[in-house]
Amino acid sequence: MKRITVSLPDELVERTKSAAGEGQVSSYVAAALAEYLGRETLDQILADWEAETPITEEARRQAKAELDQAGFDEAR
């Protein structure tokens, strides 16, 4: 484990402390960063895959409709 120092806006610090709970900021930030970096990796994998295997607009609409029906959305 390595200790680092970062500078954040005051509002973000307060929101992070509130969300993380007393004494849990480091683990909260570590989990958030791990999730973010995992998503970035997945985004790149999907972009590469789509470049190699283009998806028709109809297939894209159908997949979006199925994800919407299942309760997923595009917001991240």
C-alpha positions in Angstrom: 0.0 0.0 0.0 1.3 3.4 -0.9 0.3 6.8 0.6 -0.3 9.7 -1.8 -1.5 13.2 -1.5 -4.1 14.8 -3.9 -5.8 18.2 -4.0 -9.5 18.2 -4.4 -12.2 21.0 -4.3 -13.6 21.6 -0.9 -17.1 20.5 -1.9 -15.8 17.2 -3.3 -13.9 16.5 -0.1 -17.0 17.1 2.0 -19.2 14.9 -0.2 -16.6 12.2 -0.1 -16.3 12.3 3.7 -20.0 12.2 4.0 -20.4 9.3 1.6 -17.4 7.3 3.0 -18.1 7.5 6.6 -15.8 8.3 9.5 -12.2 7.1 8.8 -13.1 5.4 5.6 -12.1 8.0 3.0 -9.0 6.1 1.7 -10.9 2.8 1.1 -13.8 4.7 -0.5 -11.5 6.6 -2.9 -9.6 3.5 -3.7 -12.8 1.6 -4.6 -14.1 4.5 -6.7 -10.8 4.7 -8.6 -10.7 1.0 -9.2 -14.3 1.1 -10.5 -13.5 4.1 -12.8 -10.3 2.5 -14.2 -12.1 -0.8 -14.8 -14.8 1.1 -16.7 -12.2 2.9 -18.8 -10.6 -0.4 -19.7 -14.0 -1.9 -20.6 -14.8 1.2 -22.7 -11.6 0.7 -24.6 -12.2 -3.0 -25.1 -15.7 -2.3 -26.4 -14.5 0.5 -28.7 -11.8 -1.8 -30.1 -14.3 -4.6 -30.6 -16.8 -2.3 -32.3 -14.1 -1.0 -34.7 -13.3 -4.6 -35.7 -17.0 -5.8 -35.8 -19.3 -2.9 -36.6 -22.8 -3.1 -35.1 -25.8 -2.2 -37.3 -28.0 0.7 -36.1 -30.9 -1.7 -35.8 -28.9 -4.0 -33.5 -27.8 -1.0 -31.4 -31.5 0.1 -31.0 -32.6 -3.4 -30.1 -29.8 -3.8 -27.5 -30.6 -0.3 -26.0 -34.3 -1.2 -25.8 -33.5 -4.5 -24.0 -31.2 -2.7 -21.6 -33.8 0.0 -20.9 -36.4 -2.7 -20.3 -34.0 -4.4 -17.9 -33.5 -1.2 -15.9 -30.0 -0.2 -17.2 -29.3 3.2 -18.6 -26.3 4.9 -20.3 -25.5 7.3 -17.5 -22.2 6.7 -15.7 
